[in-house]
């Protein structure tokens, strides 16, 4: 019996033990509130969580106050099965993994719109302030039939505030690492027909830190500002029009501590400087009750310098879809047509063409992607069935099809059982997804024409709520999942220490595992949330033909959050964190003395909030309580930080040679990264509503 089978068996035994200990009163479930939460992500329609055939994890506004952070990327470190992955030790960029699958497989939506596109997935996630977020909805598993490409591993739908009870609210906090964050939102309501919500965010970190004494900043310095506005307008017969826009600018840099802007793009002092400007727009127009039109547009411009390498890129994406939601007897249909247009241009070989006289000329990537989809949701007694299909036409790859099926069975006092299966697809843009490709630390070698990635997925979930009488209730969710790839693009770091090779992997690979989430809410203000995910991921590289663990994929990750509120909610205490198992790491050479696997690691936080009155509160806390950083117990974190331009490295056929000055045959490389490099810091903040 393999490990996965043992864990599944043990899990079901524990479920039945719990079921025998606690008396379940199913009639009371609807009084708990959590089961009445409305979700839209799983089926693109507003339904109660308990009625959705697709399991959705919900994180309400309370989730963000447990550990105040400046952006969505940092906040998601406490979401079960979701792990923000830092991809660079210098500029601190990252992406979001779901169930062990890399960031490009995770689609991030804002109000159901694919705003966070490929280029923005590198830097844009850190520009979404939590002040404008009403809740987060997470779906684990492919959702390509509804949302198209990039939704293979799962999706995160950021639901923005539509309104707020107060006229305005402001929150400021600072910490001992020199970070300062300001969030503010204001509501303008001139009549019952329209209202305008404005959100402002400003973040600054201008303090250089080098606690590991390698001559480089431990955390990138940042200046960031974001302005958001959303208009709600009620038209005749109650039909709605919503329109929102957000502007975002950021200037960040990391590198040698004596770097200053005049060294930008030079080869004397190393620095990574990224300047980003971004504009987003999204709207929903309700034509009639079952018919609505949605539109979004985003323009992302980035000017970057990675040492002496200059990377300038611009991306514009326009998206529109028409949704029709008729109901015929017991069938709820969703029929839609979508069109996505992407324009991408940069100064790399990815957007260049060679003319007949061997001259390189610009060739921007222009990708129109029209699509059609249909979904049928059918309810019969205690069963809900869902079937969906989608077709998208890609100019280079032709028709790309995906299908989906879901079954929910309401077992009454035994809980809810869900079975989901489907296919996914994704087109790949290496130069916007691989940070090492941007920095020039390693050459990118694409050995063949890259085809779209395709996958097949199934997942099973079992949800049950136990009523504990005066002790409150426990909500438990168990998941088993598996994704098989018929084609997966896997970067090969080991074939050449100074290059990354990309090929199609026709042999396939898989990602499977188990997860279990438990939430206990007592009657005396104490709540505990635990999440655990076991991951078995394997890839088959063309060079070896054997399954092996992918880089930066853990076998286990866990999250916990303990929260207590006093009877009158004057005091609120939070203790939370994550636990991550070892991951395979890319070494810079065969002689690299650093471990090839990371250790077990955990970042934990302790926070307290005191409400002086109904409008004013203060909070304080310690983030990264145990002062853990990845540089601990390592000979070095950055390879050859003393020679970031490789001026003293001797090469033999593009391979670094072992010399007295370079005993391990290394070149400068910042790819050995798996966790934040920010140590313990004390936070102090104030919050005011009016």
C-alpha positions as CSV (number, residue, x, y, z in Angstrom):
1,X,0.0,0.0,0.0
2,X,1.5,3.4,-1.1
3,X,1.6,6.5,1.1
4,X,-1.4,8.1,-0.6
5,X,-3.6,5.1,0.0
6,X,-2.5,4.9,3.7
7,X,-3.3,8.6,4.2
8,X,-6.7,8.3,2.5
9,X,-7.6,5.3,4.7
10,X,-6.5,7.0,7.9
11,X,-8.4,10.1,7.0
12,X,-11.7,8.3,6.5
13,X,-11.2,6.4,9.8
14,X,-10.7,9.7,11.6
15,X,-13.8,11.1,9.9
16,X,-15.9,8.3,11.2
17,X,-14.5,8.6,14.7
18,X,-15.4,12.3,14.7
19,X,-18.8,11.5,13.4
20,X,-19.3,9.1,16.3
21,X,-18.1,11.5,19.0
22,X,-20.2,14.5,18.0
23,X,-23.9,14.6,17.5
24,X,-24.6,16.1,14.2
25,X,-27.8,18.2,13.8
26,X,-28.0,18.9,10.1
27,X,-31.0,21.2,10.4
28,X,-28.9,23.7,12.2
29,X,-26.2,24.0,9.6
30,X,-27.9,27.0,7.8
31,X,-27.7,29.0,11.1
32,X,-23.9,28.9,11.1
33,X,-23.5,31.5,8.4
34,X,-20.5,30.0,6.7
35,X,-22.6,27.6,4.7
36,X,-24.7,30.5,3.6
37,X,-21.8,32.4,2.1
38,X,-22.5,33.3,-1.6
39,X,-19.8,32.3,-4.1
40,X,-19.6,32.9,-7.8
41,X,-16.2,31.4,-8.9
42,X,-17.1,27.7,-9.2
43,X,-20.0,28.1,-11.7
44,X,-19.8,31.8,-12.7
45,X,-23.2,32.3,-11.0
46,X,-24.1,33.5,-7.5
47,X,-25.0,30.5,-5.4
48,X,-24.7,29.5,-1.7
49,X,-21.5,27.6,-0.9
50,X,-23.6,24.6,0.3
51,X,-25.4,24.4,-3.1
52,X,-22.3,24.8,-5.4
53,X,-21.3,21.6,-7.1
54,X,-17.8,22.9,-7.3
55,X,-16.0,23.3,-3.9
56,X,-14.8,26.8,-3.3
57,X,-12.6,28.0,-0.4
58,X,-13.7,31.4,0.9
59,X,-11.5,33.9,2.8
60,X,-13.5,36.8,4.1
61,X,-12.2,40.2,5.2
62,X,-11.5,38.8,8.7
63,X,-8.8,36.7,7.1
64,X,-6.7,39.7,6.3
65,X,-6.9,41.3,9.7
66,X,-5.4,38.2,11.3
67,X,-2.0,39.1,9.9
68,X,-1.9,42.6,8.4
69,X,0.1,42.6,5.1
70,X,0.6,45.2,2.4
71,X,-0.7,43.1,-0.5
72,X,-2.5,40.0,-1.6
73,X,0.7,38.0,-2.3
74,X,1.8,38.1,1.3
75,X,-1.7,37.6,2.7
76,X,-2.1,34.2,0.9
77,X,0.6,32.6,2.9
78,X,-2.1,31.6,5.4
79,X,-4.5,30.1,2.8
80,X,-4.6,26.3,2.9
81,X,-2.9,24.6,-0.1
82,X,-1.9,28.0,-1.4
83,X,1.7,29.0,-1.2
84,X,3.3,32.3,-2.3
85,X,6.6,31.3,-3.9
86,X,9.5,33.8,-3.9
87,X,11.4,33.5,-7.1
88,X,14.3,35.9,-6.7
89,X,16.5,36.6,-3.7
90,X,17.3,40.1,-5.0
91,X,14.1,41.7,-6.3
92,X,11.7,39.5,-4.2
93,X,9.3,38.7,-7.1
94,X,7.1,35.7,-6.8
95,X,4.0,33.7,-7.9
96,X,1.3,31.6,-6.2
97,X,1.3,27.8,-6.1
98,X,-1.9,25.9,-5.6
99,X,-1.6,22.2,-4.5
100,X,2.1,22.2,-5.5
101,X,1.5,23.5,-9.1
102,X,3.6,26.4,-10.2
103,X,2.4,30.0,-10.5
104,X,1.7,30.0,-14.2
105,X,-1.0,27.3,-13.7
106,X,-2.9,29.6,-11.3
107,X,-5.2,32.1,-12.8
108,X,-5.9,35.2,-10.8
109,X,-9.1,37.0,-11.5
110,X,-10.4,40.3,-10.2
111,X,-14.3,40.3,-10.0
112,X,-14.2,37.3,-12.5
113,X,-12.0,39.2,-15.0
114,X,-8.6,37.9,-16.1
115,X,-6.9,41.1,-15.1
116,X,-3.6,39.5,-13.8
117,X,-2.1,38.3,-17.0
118,X,1.3,36.6,-17.7
119,X,3.6,39.7,-17.3
120,X,1.6,40.9,-14.3
121,X,1.9,37.5,-12.6
122,X,5.6,38.4,-12.0
123,X,5.0,41.8,-10.3
124,X,1.3,42.6,-10.4
125,X,0.2,40.4,-7.5
126,X,2.2,42.5,-5.1
127,X,0.2,45.5,-6.1
128,X,-3.2,44.4,-5.0
129,X,-3.9,46.0,-1.6
130,X,-6.1,44.1,0.8
131,X,-8.1,47.3,1.6
132,X,-10.2,47.0,-1.5
133,X,-10.8,43.3,-1.2
134,X,-14.2,42.0,0.1
135,X,-13.3,38.3,0.0
136,X,-11.1,35.7,-1.9
137,X,-12.6,32.7,-3.5
138,X,-10.2,29.8,-4.3
139,X,-11.0,26.9,-6.6
140,X,-8.4,24.0,-6.7
141,X,-8.3,22.2,-10.0
142,X,-8.8,23.2,-13.6
143,X,-11.6,25.7,-14.6
144,X,-10.7,26.1,-18.3
145,X,-14.2,25.5,-19.5
146,X,-15.3,28.7,-17.9
147,X,-12.2,30.8,-17.6
148,X,-10.0,29.6,-20.5
149,X,-6.3,29.3,-20.6
150,X,-4.1,29.6,-17.5
151,X,-6.7,28.0,-15.2
152,X,-5.1,24.5,-15.2
153,X,-4.1,24.3,-11.6
154,X,-6.8,26.4,-10.0
155,X,-7.9,30.0,-9.8
156,X,-8.1,32.8,-7.2
157,X,-10.9,35.2,-7.7
158,X,-10.4,38.5,-5.9
159,X,-13.9,39.9,-5.1
160,X,-13.6,43.7,-4.7
161,X,-15.7,45.7,-2.3
162,X,-19.0,46.9,-3.8
163,X,-19.9,48.9,-0.7
164,X,-19.1,49.4,2.9
165,X,-21.1,50.2,6.0
166,X,-19.0,53.2,6.9
167,X,-18.5,56.4,5.0
168,X,-14.8,55.8,5.1
169,X,-12.0,53.9,6.8
170,X,-8.2,54.4,7.1
171,X,-5.5,52.1,8.4
172,X,-1.8,52.7,8.8
173,X,1.0,50.4,10.0
174,X,4.7,50.4,10.2
175,X,7.4,48.0,11.3
176,X,11.0,47.8,12.5
177,X,12.2,46.9,9.0
178,X,11.3,50.4,7.8
179,X,8.1,49.3,6.0
180,X,5.1,51.6,6.1
181,X,1.6,50.9,4.6
182,X,-1.4,53.2,4.3
183,X,-4.9,52.0,3.2
184,X,-7.9,54.2,2.9
185,X,-11.4,53.9,1.4
186,X,-14.2,56.4,1.0
187,X,-17.8,55.9,0.0
188,X,-19.8,58.5,-1.9
189,X,-23.5,57.9,-2.1
190,X,-25.5,60.7,-3.6
191,X,-28.7,58.8,-4.2
192,X,-30.2,55.3,-4.1
193,X,-29.3,54.9,-7.8
194,X,-25.5,55.2,-7.6
195,X,-22.6,55.0,-5.3
196,X,-18.9,55.4,-5.7
197,X,-16.2,53.6,-3.7
198,X,-12.6,55.0,-3.7
199,X,-9.6,53.1,-2.4
200,X,-6.1,54.4,-1.9
201,X,-3.0,52.4,-1.0
202,X,0.6,53.5,-0.5
203,X,3.5,51.4,0.6
204,X,7.2,52.3,1.1
205,X,10.2,50.4,2.3
206,X,13.3,52.5,2.0
207,X,15.5,50.8,4.6
208,X,18.5,48.7,3.4
209,X,19.0,45.4,5.4
210,X,21.9,43.0,5.0
211,X,21.6,40.7,8.0
212,X,23.4,37.7,6.3
213,X,26.4,40.0,5.4
214,X,26.7,39.0,1.7
215,X,26.8,42.6,0.5
216,X,23.2,42.4,-1.0
217,X,19.9,43.7,0.3
218,X,17.9,41.0,2.1
219,X,14.6,42.6,1.0
220,X,14.0,44.7,-2.1
221,X,13.3,48.4,-1.4
222,X,9.9,49.5,-2.7
223,X,7.8,52.5,-3.3
224,X,4.2,51.7,-4.5
225,X,1.0,53.5,-4.9
226,X,-2.5,52.4,-6.1
227,X,-5.7,54.3,-6.7
228,X,-9.0,52.4,-7.1
229,X,-12.5,53.5,-7.9
230,X,-15.7,51.6,-8.4
231,X,-19.1,53.0,-9.6
232,X,-22.3,51.1,-9.0
233,X,-25.4,52.4,-10.9
234,X,-28.9,51.0,-10.7
235,X,-30.8,51.4,-14.0
236,X,-34.5,51.1,-14.7
237,X,-36.1,47.9,-13.6
238,X,-33.3,47.3,-11.1
239,X,-30.7,46.4,-13.8
240,X,-27.1,47.0,-12.7
241,X,-24.1,48.6,-14.2
242,X,-20.7,48.3,-12.4
243,X,-17.5,50.0,-13.6
244,X,-14.1,50.1,-11.9
245,X,-10.6,51.2,-12.6
246,X,-7.3,50.9,-10.9
247,X,-4.0,52.7,-11.4
248,X,-0.8,51.3,-10.0
249,X,2.8,52.5,-10.0
250,X,5.8,50.9,-8.4
251,X,9.6,51.4,-8.2
252,X,11.6,48.6,-6.6
253,X,15.2,47.6,-6.5
254,X,17.4,45.2,-4.7
255,X,21.1,44.4,-5.1
256,X,24.4,45.4,-3.6
257,X,23.9,47.7,-0.7
258,X,26.1,50.4,-2.3
259,X,23.9,50.5,-5.4
260,X,22.4,53.8,-6.4
261,X,20.2,54.8,-9.4
262,X,23.2,56.1,-11.4
263,X,24.5,52.5,-11.6
264,X,21.3,51.3,-13.2
265,X,22.1,49.2,-16.3
266,X,25.8,49.3,-15.6
267,X,28.3,46.5,-14.9
268,X,30.2,47.9,-11.9
269,X,27.7,47.6,-9.0
270,X,24.9,45.1,-9.3
271,X,21.3,46.0,-8.9
272,X,17.9,44.9,-10.1
273,X,15.7,47.9,-10.7
274,X,12.0,47.4,-11.8
275,X,9.7,50.3,-12.6
276,X,6.1,49.3,-13.3
277,X,3.1,51.3,-14.4
278,X,-0.3,49.6,-14.7
279,X,-3.8,50.6,-15.6
280,X,-6.9,48.3,-15.2
281,X,-10.5,48.8,-16.1
282,X,-13.5,46.4,-15.7
283,X,-17.2,46.6,-16.0
284,X,-20.4,44.6,-16.0
285,X,-23.6,45.7,-17.8
286,X,-26.8,43.9,-17.1
287,X,-28.7,43.9,-20.4
288,X,-31.6,41.9,-19.1
289,X,-32.0,39.6,-16.0
290,X,-30.6,36.5,-17.7
291,X,-28.2,38.4,-20.0
292,X,-25.1,40.5,-19.2
293,X,-22.0,41.9,-20.8
294,X,-18.6,42.0,-19.1
295,X,-15.5,43.8,-20.3
296,X,-12.0,44.4,-18.9
297,X,-8.8,46.0,-20.2
298,X,-5.3,46.2,-18.7
299,X,-2.2,48.0,-19.8
300,X,1.1,46.9,-18.1
301,X,4.4,48.7,-18.8
302,X,7.6,47.7,-17.2
303,X,11.1,49.1,-17.5
304,X,13.7,46.8,-15.7
305,X,17.4,46.6,-15.3
306,X,18.9,43.3,-14.1
307,X,22.5,44.2,-13.6
308,X,23.7,45.2,-17.1
309,X,20.7,43.5,-18.8
310,X,17.8,45.8,-19.8
311,X,14.4,44.3,-20.0
312,X,11.6,46.6,-21.3
313,X,8.2,45.1,-21.9
314,X,4.6,46.2,-22.5
315,X,1.5,44.1,-22.4
316,X,-2.1,45.1,-23.2
317,X,-5.0,42.7,-22.7
318,X,-8.6,43.3,-23.7
319,X,-11.3,40.8,-22.6
320,X,-15.1,40.7,-23.2
321,X,-17.7,38.1,-22.7
322,X,-21.5,37.9,-23.2
323,X,-23.3,35.6,-20.7
324,X,-26.8,34.2,-21.0
325,X,-28.2,32.4,-18.0
326,X,-31.6,30.9,-18.9
327,X,-33.4,28.3,-16.8
328,X,-35.5,25.5,-18.3
329,X,-37.4,23.4,-15.7
330,X,-34.7,21.9,-13.4
331,X,-31.8,23.0,-15.7
332,X,-29.8,26.2,-15.2
333,X,-27.8,27.0,-18.3
334,X,-24.8,29.2,-18.7
335,X,-24.1,30.1,-22.3
336,X,-21.3,32.5,-23.2
337,X,-19.0,33.8,-25.8
338,X,-15.7,35.3,-25.0
339,X,-12.9,37.2,-26.8
340,X,-9.5,37.9,-25.4
341,X,-6.9,40.0,-27.3
342,X,-3.3,40.1,-26.0
343,X,-0.6,42.4,-27.2
344,X,2.9,41.7,-25.9
345,X,6.2,43.2,-26.8
346,X,9.7,43.2,-25.2
347,X,13.3,43.6,-26.1
348,X,14.2,39.9,-26.0
349,X,14.4,37.3,-28.7
350,X,10.9,36.2,-27.8
351,X,9.5,39.2,-29.9
352,X,12.1,39.4,-32.6
353,X,12.2,37.9,-36.1
354,X,15.1,37.5,-38.5
355,X,14.7,39.0,-41.9
356,X,16.2,37.6,-45.1
357,X,19.3,39.7,-44.7
358,X,19.8,38.4,-41.1
359,X,18.7,41.5,-39.4
360,X,16.5,41.3,-36.3
361,X,13.3,43.2,-36.5
362,X,10.6,43.7,-33.8
363,X,7.8,41.2,-33.9
364,X,5.2,41.8,-31.1
365,X,3.2,38.8,-30.0
366,X,-0.5,39.4,-30.9
367,X,-2.8,36.7,-29.7
368,X,-6.6,36.9,-30.4
369,X,-8.4,34.1,-28.6
370,X,-12.1,33.8,-29.3
371,X,-14.1,31.2,-27.4
372,X,-17.5,29.6,-26.8
373,X,-18.7,27.8,-23.7
374,X,-21.8,26.2,-22.4
375,X,-22.7,24.8,-19.0
376,X,-25.7,22.9,-17.7
377,X,-26.5,22.6,-14.0
378,X,-29.2,20.1,-13.1
379,X,-30.7,19.4,-9.7
380,X,-32.6,16.3,-8.8
381,X,-33.6,15.7,-5.2
382,X,-30.3,15.5,-3.2
383,X,-28.1,15.5,-6.4
384,X,-26.7,18.3,-8.5
385,X,-25.0,17.5,-11.8
386,X,-23.0,20.0,-13.9
387,X,-21.6,19.5,-17.4
388,X,-19.6,22.1,-19.3
389,X,-17.6,22.4,-22.6
390,X,-15.5,25.1,-24.1
391,X,-13.7,25.7,-27.4
392,X,-11.1,28.4,-28.0
393,X,-9.5,29.1,-31.3
394,X,-5.7,29.9,-31.2
395,X,-4.2,31.2,-34.4
396,X,-1.1,28.9,-34.1
397,X,-2.6,25.8,-32.4
398,X,-6.2,25.8,-33.9
399,X,-9.1,24.8,-31.7
400,X,-8.3,24.0,-28.1
401,X,-11.2,22.1,-26.4
402,X,-11.8,21.5,-22.7
403,X,-14.6,19.7,-20.9
404,X,-15.8,19.5,-17.3
405,X,-18.2,17.6,-15.1
406,X,-19.2,17.9,-11.5
407,X,-21.5,15.9,-9.1
408,X,-22.6,17.1,-5.7
409,X,-24.5,14.7,-3.4
410,X,-26.1,16.1,-0.3
411,X,-25.8,13.3,2.3
412,X,-27.8,15.0,4.9
413,X,-26.3,14.4,8.4
414,X,-23.3,12.8,6.7
415,X,-22.3,16.0,4.9
416,X,-21.7,16.8,1.2
417,X,-19.8,14.8,-1.3
418,X,-18.4,16.4,-4.5
419,X,-16.7,14.8,-7.5
420,X,-15.2,17.0,-10.2
421,X,-13.3,16.1,-13.4
422,X,-12.2,18.1,-16.3
423,X,-9.5,19.0,-18.8
424,X,-7.3,22.1,-18.9
425,X,-5.0,23.9,-21.3
426,X,-2.4,26.7,-21.3
427,X,-0.3,28.5,-23.8
428,X,3.2,29.3,-22.6
429,X,5.2,32.5,-22.6
430,X,8.6,31.6,-21.1
431,X,10.0,35.2,-21.0
432,X,7.2,36.4,-18.8
433,X,7.1,33.4,-16.5
434,X,10.7,32.5,-15.8
435,X,12.5,35.0,-13.7
436,X,15.9,33.6,-14.6
437,X,15.1,34.3,-18.3
438,X,14.6,38.0,-17.5
439,X,17.7,38.5,-15.4
440,X,20.1,36.9,-17.9
441,X,21.6,34.8,-15.1
442,X,21.1,31.8,-17.3
443,X,20.7,31.5,-21.1
444,X,17.3,30.3,-22.3
445,X,17.5,27.5,-24.9
446,X,14.2,26.5,-26.5
447,X,14.9,23.3,-28.3
448,X,11.6,22.9,-30.2
449,X,8.3,24.6,-31.0
450,X,6.5,24.9,-27.7
451,X,3.0,23.4,-27.8
452,X,0.1,24.3,-25.4
453,X,0.1,22.4,-22.2
454,X,-2.8,20.0,-21.7
455,X,-4.1,18.2,-18.6
456,X,-6.8,16.0,-17.2
457,X,-7.9,16.4,-13.6
458,X,-10.2,14.9,-11.1
459,X,-10.8,15.8,-7.4
460,X,-13.0,14.5,-4.7
461,X,-14.2,16.5,-1.7
462,X,-16.2,15.7,1.4
463,X,-17.5,18.5,3.5
464,X,-19.2,18.1,6.9
465,X,-20.2,20.4,9.7
466,X,-20.5,19.0,13.3
467,X,-22.7,20.9,15.8
468,X,-21.1,20.8,19.2
469,X,-23.9,22.4,21.2
470,X,-22.5,25.0,23.6
471,X,-19.0,24.3,22.3
472,X,-19.8,25.8,18.8
473,X,-19.3,23.9,15.6
474,X,-16.5,22.2,13.5
475,X,-16.4,22.5,9.7
476,X,-14.3,19.9,8.0
477,X,-13.3,19.6,4.3
478,X,-11.4,16.7,2.9
479,X,-10.0,16.7,-0.7
480,X,-8.2,14.2,-2.9
481,X,-6.8,15.4,-6.3
482,X,-4.8,14.3,-9.3
483,X,-3.8,16.1,-12.5
484,X,-2.2,14.2,-15.4
485,X,-0.4,16.2,-18.1
486,X,-0.3,14.9,-21.7
487,X,2.2,17.8,-22.4
488,X,4.0,19.8,-19.8
489,X,6.8,22.4,-20.4
490,X,9.4,21.6,-17.8
491,X,12.5,23.8,-17.4
492,X,15.7,21.8,-17.2
493,X,18.3,23.5,-14.9
494,X,20.6,20.5,-14.7
495,X,21.6,19.9,-18.3
496,X,23.8,23.0,-18.3
497,X,24.7,25.1,-15.2
498,X,24.5,28.3,-17.2
499,X,21.4,27.6,-19.2
500,X,17.8,26.6,-18.9
501,X,16.4,24.2,-21.5
502,X,12.8,24.1,-22.6
503,X,11.2,21.2,-24.5
504,X,7.8,19.6,-24.8
505,X,7.3,16.7,-22.5
506,X,5.2,14.2,-24.4
507,X,5.7,11.5,-21.8
508,X,3.6,13.6,-19.4
509,X,3.8,14.1,-15.6
510,X,1.4,14.2,-12.7
511,X,0.4,16.0,-9.6
512,X,-1.7,14.3,-6.9
513,X,-2.3,14.5,-3.2
514,X,-4.7,15.0,-0.3
515,X,-5.7,17.9,1.8
516,X,-7.7,18.4,4.9
517,X,-9.0,21.6,6.4
518,X,-10.7,22.0,9.8
519,X,-12.3,25.1,11.2
520,X,-13.6,25.2,14.8
521,X,-15.7,28.1,16.0
522,X,-16.5,28.1,19.7
523,X,-19.2,30.1,21.5
524,X,-16.7,32.0,23.6
525,X,-14.8,33.8,20.9
526,X,-12.1,31.2,20.2
527,X,-11.6,29.9,16.7
528,X,-9.0,27.5,15.2
529,X,-8.3,26.9,11.6
530,X,-6.0,24.1,10.5
531,X,-5.0,23.1,6.9
532,X,-2.7,20.3,5.7
533,X,-1.9,19.3,2.1
534,X,0.1,16.3,1.0
535,X,1.6,16.6,-2.5
536,X,3.0,13.9,-4.8
537,X,4.3,15.6,-7.9
538,X,6.4,14.0,-10.6
539,X,7.7,15.2,-13.9
540,X,9.3,13.3,-16.8
541,X,12.1,15.1,-18.5
542,X,12.9,14.3,-22.1
543,X,16.6,13.8,-21.2
544,X,16.1,11.2,-18.4
545,X,12.7,9.6,-19.3
546,X,12.3,9.0,-15.6
547,X,9.8,10.5,-13.1
548,X,11.4,12.9,-10.7
549,X,10.3,15.6,-8.3
550,X,10.1,19.1,-9.8
551,X,12.0,22.0,-8.3
552,X,10.4,24.1,-5.6
553,X,7.6,21.7,-4.9
554,X,7.1,20.5,-1.4
555,X,5.6,17.2,-0.3
556,X,3.6,18.8,2.5
557,X,2.4,22.2,3.5
558,X,0.3,23.2,6.4
559,X,-1.3,26.4,7.8
560,X,-2.8,27.2,11.2
561,X,-4.6,30.2,12.7
562,X,-5.8,30.6,16.3
563,X,-7.9,33.6,17.0
564,X,-9.6,34.8,20.2
565,X,-11.9,37.7,20.7
566,X,-13.1,39.0,24.1
567,X,-16.8,38.9,24.8
568,X,-17.3,42.5,23.8
569,X,-14.7,42.3,21.1
570,X,-12.5,44.8,22.7
571,X,-9.5,42.5,22.4
572,X,-8.5,40.3,19.5
573,X,-5.5,38.0,19.6
574,X,-4.1,36.0,16.6
575,X,-1.4,33.4,16.3
576,X,-0.9,32.0,12.8
577,X,1.7,30.6,10.5
578,X,2.6,28.0,7.9
579,X,4.8,24.8,7.9
580,X,6.5,23.8,4.6
581,X,8.3,20.5,3.9
582,X,11.7,20.3,2.1
583,X,11.8,21.2,-1.6
584,X,14.3,20.3,-4.3
585,X,16.4,23.3,-5.2
586,X,18.4,24.2,-8.3
587,X,22.1,24.2,-7.6
588,X,24.5,26.3,-9.6
589,X,27.0,23.5,-10.3
590,X,27.8,19.9,-9.4
591,X,30.3,21.2,-6.8
592,X,27.8,23.6,-5.2
593,X,28.2,23.1,-1.4
594,X,24.6,24.2,-0.7
595,X,22.1,21.5,0.2
596,X,20.1,20.2,-2.8
597,X,16.9,20.3,-0.7
598,X,15.5,22.9,1.6
599,X,14.9,22.1,5.3
600,X,11.5,22.1,7.0
601,X,10.6,25.7,7.6
602,X,7.9,27.8,9.2
603,X,7.0,31.4,9.4
604,X,4.8,32.3,12.4
605,X,3.1,35.5,13.5
606,X,1.6,36.9,16.7
607,X,-0.8,39.8,16.6
608,X,-3.1,41.7,19.0
609,X,-5.8,44.3,18.3
610,X,-7.5,46.6,20.8
611,X,-10.7,48.5,20.0
612,X,-10.8,51.8,21.9
613,X,-14.3,52.5,20.7
614,X,-16.5,51.6,17.7
615,X,-14.4,53.7,15.3
616,X,-10.9,53.5,16.5
617,X,-8.5,50.6,17.1
618,X,-4.8,50.0,17.5
619,X,-2.9,46.8,16.8
620,X,0.6,45.4,17.2
621,X,2.4,42.2,16.5
622,X,5.5,40.3,15.7
623,X,5.9,38.8,12.2
624,X,8.2,35.9,11.6
625,X,8.3,35.4,15.3
626,X,11.2,32.9,15.3
627,X,13.3,35.0,13.0
628,X,13.7,32.2,10.4
629,X,15.3,33.0,7.0
630,X,16.6,30.7,4.2
631,X,20.2,31.9,4.7
632,X,20.4,30.2,8.1
633,X,23.0,27.4,8.2
634,X,24.1,28.0,4.6
635,X,27.6,28.7,3.4
636,X,26.0,31.4,1.2
637,X,22.6,32.2,-0.2
638,X,23.7,34.0,-3.5
639,X,26.2,32.2,-5.7
640,X,29.3,34.4,-6.1
641,X,27.8,37.5,-4.6
642,X,31.4,38.9,-4.6
643,X,31.5,38.8,-8.4
644,X,27.9,39.4,-9.7
645,X,29.1,40.2,-13.2
646,X,31.3,37.1,-13.5
647,X,34.3,39.2,-14.4
648,X,36.7,36.8,-12.6
649,X,35.1,33.6,-13.7
650,X,37.0,31.5,-16.2
651,X,35.0,29.5,-18.7
652,X,35.7,26.4,-20.8
653,X,33.1,25.9,-23.5
654,X,30.5,28.0,-21.6
655,X,31.1,26.0,-18.4
656,X,32.6,27.8,-15.3
657,X,36.0,26.3,-14.4
658,X,37.2,25.5,-10.9
659,X,39.9,28.0,-10.0
660,X,41.5,29.0,-6.6
661,X,39.2,32.1,-6.7
662,X,36.2,29.9,-7.7
663,X,36.6,26.5,-5.9
664,X,33.0,25.4,-6.7
665,X,32.9,26.4,-10.4
666,X,30.0,28.8,-9.9
667,X,28.6,31.8,-11.7
668,X,26.5,34.5,-10.1
669,X,23.0,33.1,-9.6
670,X,20.0,34.1,-7.5
671,X,17.9,31.1,-8.4
672,X,18.5,29.2,-5.1
673,X,15.5,30.6,-3.3
674,X,12.4,29.1,-1.8
675,X,11.2,31.3,1.1
676,X,11.1,35.0,2.1
677,X,14.4,36.4,3.3
678,X,12.8,38.9,5.7
679,X,13.5,38.3,9.4
680,X,11.7,39.1,12.6
681,X,9.9,42.5,12.7
682,X,7.6,44.3,15.1
683,X,4.5,45.9,13.7
684,X,2.4,48.8,15.1
685,X,-0.7,50.2,13.5
686,X,-3.9,52.2,13.9
687,X,-7.3,51.8,12.2
688,X,-10.1,54.4,12.1
689,X,-13.6,54.3,10.6
690,X,-16.0,57.2,10.1
